Amino acid sequence: MLANFFEADDNFAFLAKNHLFGLRLRYIFPSGQIGIDTSFAELAATFSSDGAYGNISAPVRARLAAISARIKQTM
């Protein structure tokens, strides 16, 4: 789970220290077509919204919203 990743050990601090929240996370299919193009900041913001993909519980969305706010403060 994304919230667990950010909260585990020093992952958040490492990403902040190395300015990695805006790093582009891309998956390119063998055909050359882009499958995913996002960042850690975008993932936290997207998954914290009411219209998030999948069945994300309200408590987890709240955790991700708090993480998203912290990310915005560090960028």
N, C-alpha and C positions, 0 to 999 in steps of 0.2 A: 504494500500500500504506500502511496506517495507520501502521505502524512507521516507514516512511520519512518520512511527514509529521511525526511527532513529533520525529524526529532531524534533520530538515533545518533549516538556518540557525538561526534563533532562535524557531522555532514553539513549542517547549515553554516557553521562557522567556516569550514573549508571552502564552500561555494562562495560565501561572502568575501572572504579574504582574497580569493583568487579571481574575483569578479566574473563568476561563471553563471550567474542567474540568467544572463542574456545570451549565453552561448547557444548557437543554433544546434538543435538536435534533429538531424535529418536521417531518414531512411530512404534510400534510392533503390527501386526495384531493378532486377537484372536488365530490364528493358530500357532503363535510364529514366523512367518516370518517377517523380518524387511521390513517395507514399506518405511520409510524415515530415513535417517541417514545423518545429515548435521550439520552445525553450523551457527551462525550469520555471521561470516567472510566469509564462503563459499557461503552463500546465496547472500550477497552483491556482491561478485566477480562474481558469476555465472550470476545473473540477470543484471549485468552491461555490460556483453559481447555482441558482435554483434549476437552471436548465442543463445541468451537467450530464454528460454521457453516463449511461448505466444507472444502477441502483445505488447511489451513494447516500448514506444516511445523513440526516441533519447534523448530528454531532461531528461526523467526519468532515462535512462541508464547513462547519464552523471552525474546526481546527485548521483546515486549509485556508479559510478566509483570514485567520490570524497570521498564518505563515505568509500568505500573499501580502498582507500589510507590512510585515517585517521585511520582506524582500523589497518592496517599494521604497522603504526607508534606507536600504543599503545601496540602492542603485543610483 
